């Protein structure tokens, strides 16, 4: 038989086999658009605005549907009811971490963000306990944030600085903060920030759906690997310093607590407390606890420039409740409903992590009369929750009134999920909320914000919104008051 005919027949058989396998799996999963072989539904998705693509699909297939991102099925949950039902009502079944090939290549299943099973449960339990021991949610950590807020204000009087969130994490991980002009510290921060920018690019959305591209194609994803190598070398040096000066009777920071736990687990061959796991976990804490908060702060200042009437109301409230002669503290928040509402509205409006980090079901799961096989990746659209028009009228408008009742009191909302929800909710939520309140109130207590362009000409559209929504670059002046 002609070799060409053999090739055509072979390819045809593979194509039919692929279609049959997809069809048999689709029979048990929620409905969705018909996938093409190999590439699935990828051509039907706008990689520059995945969240809007999911919204468009939901209008056709409902709040629970299936997409093939490459050859693997992914179940998408759209809207508050579906997301809440999965992450909260069925939290254990949806507590797995779904496919994120770029992170898997870097972290190798270690750390607190991209690990799974008993490894994830053990390191998360240890991390939460250690963060509490170091003052998370207590006055001690509030003192550190207040101190850093004052350092930030002093830096802003001289120049521009946005190292504050990273320094708070440094004080927890390394015990000490760094000077804003410390070149090693600035380089470290830039590597963390650059990785988030690359992860949010359209190209990385392509790579995560077609993992073979990661190894065999040139592109910005290789920069992520180099940056992570640099960050881990930096962290390894810090860990060595801690090993040399460790006092098991007097742990100073997160690394010390971990090293003590490692010593205690030395006789356990199955222990997860390795130095490689420590390095990855610390890298996770920096990634989750610095760039996310600093991005939110940058976006908040941009929105305050765009809406000077909001800024004026916040500053009036700060003047009335805090005054000029002491630093804002967390006790003030309950007396500052408009400021609290403004910060919640910033987080709702910017929609920092639009499609959340991917989840996965930990067992064969029946969900709304569908059967989701164990290990299936699940995308929960946080955008669809934060921009729900029933809960937030005119959701595309920045309006602190979304979190105020008719009497001007702060109004909580179950739809407020910028930190996700359920078993995988952000471990640093409490610290992030504290930082946003104390940093923003301290800045607005000390400065008026002046834009270099008219507010109506300020564009708040994100420049990237793949993994994270990132604000456009802008300039502003801090005018001391």
Helices and strands as residue ranges (DSSP letters): H 3-26, G 42-44, H 50-61, E 64-69, E 72-78, H 80-84, I 85-89, E 96-97, H 101-107, H 117-133, H 139-158, H 164-173, H 183-199, H 202-209, H 212-216, H 221-245, H 254-264, H 275-286, I 287-291, H 292-306, H 308-321, G 330-335, H 337-350, E 359-360, E 365-367, E 370-372, E 377-381, H 382-386, G 400-403, G 422-424, H 429-446, E 447-451, G 455-457, E 464-465, E 469-470, E 476-480
